[in-house]
């Protein structure tokens, strides 16, 4: 009978101490802090979040630049023959600014807000190309009196958008042929 009382008493003391002591809670919080912040500057889970945030911003900027350049080239394709060939550069980052050609003067420049691209310049080269029957490939079209009619040309459009992100200059180049 003596064993039964002891067993019952130890069971009652276990029920009374069901839970965590203050020391156990403090140790658990300390371990969690080490996991999140990292040990010895090696980085923890929060460092991964900071890196992910930068990658998300870079992906968003790249997507905005690609979308802008694609729509610009579609705009040029819709006006083929009415856009003057040449090299153009607009924006605060151009050494010598050369305005967009007639036919593109109504196309909006990228927005310049802190939540959007911090764009520096838009560079563009528009040149006519033609099929060379002797080499069986496309080549830059002749200029001067032998210049092709706009309807006969295939237009090579190379556009680049340059922006600043995290103190560094980033760029995206899109090149294609339009008719």
C-alpha positions in Angstrom: 0.0 0.0 0.0 2.9 2.2 0.6 3.8 2.0 -3.1 0.3 3.1 -4.1 0.5 6.3 -2.1 3.9 7.1 -3.6 2.7 6.4 -7.1 -0.4 8.6 -6.6 1.6 11.4 -5.1 4.1 11.4 -7.9 1.2 11.4 -10.4 -0.3 14.4 -8.7 3.0 16.3 -8.7 3.4 15.6 -12.5 -0.1 17.0 -13.2 0.7 20.1 -11.2 3.9 20.7 -13.2 2.4 20.0 -16.6 3.7 22.9 -18.7 7.0 24.7 -19.3 9.2 26.4 -16.7 10.4 29.9 -17.3 13.9 28.6 -17.9 12.6 26.2 -20.7 10.8 29.1 -22.4 13.9 31.4 -22.2 16.1 28.7 -23.8 13.5 28.1 -26.6 13.4 31.9 -27.3 17.2 32.1 -27.4 17.4 29.1 -29.8 14.8 30.7 -32.1 16.7 34.0 -32.0 19.9 32.3 -33.1 18.1 30.5 -36.0 16.5 33.8 -37.2 19.5 36.1 -36.8 22.3 33.7 -37.3 25.3 32.7 -35.4 28.6 34.5 -35.7 27.5 36.7 -38.6 27.0 33.6 -40.8 23.4 34.7 -41.4 20.1 33.2 -40.5 16.6 32.9 -41.9 16.1 36.7 -41.9 19.2 37.2 -44.2 17.5 34.9 -46.7 14.4 37.1 -46.5 16.5 40.2 -47.2 18.1 38.5 -50.2 14.7 37.4 -51.5 13.3 40.9 -51.2 16.2 42.2 -53.5 15.6 39.4 -56.0 11.9 40.3 -56.1 12.7 43.9 -56.8 15.1 43.0 -59.5 12.5 40.6 -61.1 9.9 43.4 -60.9 12.2 45.9 -62.6 13.2 43.5 -65.3 9.6 42.6 -66.0 8.6 46.3 -66.2 11.5 47.0 -68.6 10.7 44.0 -70.8 7.0 45.0 -71.0 7.9 48.6 -71.9 10.4 47.6 -74.6 8.0 45.0 -76.1 5.2 47.5 -76.3 7.5 50.1 -77.8 8.6 47.7 -80.5 5.0 46.7 -81.2 4.2 50.4 -81.6 7.1 50.7 -84.1 5.9 47.6 -86.0 2.5 49.1 -86.3 4.1 52.2 -87.9 6.7 50.6 -90.1 7.7 52.8 -92.9 6.6 55.9 -91.0 9.5 55.8 -88.5 12.7 57.4 -89.5 15.7 55.1 -89.3 18.6 56.2 -87.0 20.1 56.0 -83.5 18.2 57.7 -80.7 18.8 58.3 -77.0 16.4 60.0 -74.6 16.6 60.5 -70.8 18.8 62.0 -68.2 21.6 59.4 -68.7 22.3 60.2 -72.4 25.5 61.9 -73.2 24.0 63.6 -76.2 20.3 63.3 -76.3 18.7 62.6 -79.6 14.9 62.8 -79.4 12.7 59.9 -80.7 11.9 60.2 -84.4 8.7 61.5 -85.8 6.2 58.7 -85.7 7.2 57.9 -82.1 6.8 61.3 -80.7 3.4 60.3 -79.1 4.8 57.3 -77.4 5.1 57.8 -73.6 8.5 57.4 -71.9 8.7 55.0 -68.9 7.3 56.3 -65.6 9.9 57.6 -63.2 8.5 57.0 -59.7 10.3 55.4 -56.8 7.9 52.4 -57.0 8.7 51.9 -60.7 11.9 51.9 -62.7 14.4 54.6 -61.9 15.2 54.7 -65.6 18.2 56.7 -66.8 18.0 56.4 -70.6 16.3 54.7 -73.5 18.6 53.9 -76.5 17.2 52.8 -79.8 18.6 51.9 -83.2 16.2 51.6 -86.2 17.6 50.4 -89.5 16.2 48.9 -92.7 17.4 45.5 -93.8 16.9 43.7 -97.1 17.3 40.3 -98.6 20.6 39.9 -100.5 20.1 37.4 -103.3 23.8 36.8 -103.8 24.5 35.8 -100.2 20.9 34.5 -99.4 20.7 36.4 -96.1 19.4 39.6 -94.7 21.8 42.5 -94.7 21.6 46.2 -93.8 19.7 48.0 -96.7 21.6 50.4 -98.9 21.3 54.1 -98.2 21.2 56.9 -100.7 19.6 56.7 -104.1 19.5 52.9 -103.9 17.5 53.0 -100.7 14.6 50.6 -100.5 11.0 51.6 -100.3 9.7 51.4 -96.8 7.3 48.6 -97.9 10.2 46.5 -99.1 12.3 46.8 -96.0 12.5 44.6 -92.9 13.3 46.9 -90.0 15.8 45.9 -87.3 14.9 47.5 -84.1 17.3 47.4 -81.2 16.1 49.1 -78.0 17.8 49.2 -74.6 16.4 50.6 -71.3 18.9 51.5 -68.6 17.8 52.0 -65.0 19.4 52.2 -61.5 18.6 49.7 -58.8 20.4 49.3 -55.4 23.1 51.8 -56.5 24.0 49.9 -59.7 23.1 50.4 -63.3 21.0 47.7 -64.9 19.9 47.3 -68.5 17.8 45.2 -70.8 18.2 45.0 -74.5 15.6 43.8 -76.9 16.3 43.3 -80.5 14.1 42.1 -83.3 13.0 42.5 -86.9 9.7 44.0 -87.7 7.9 44.5 -91.0 
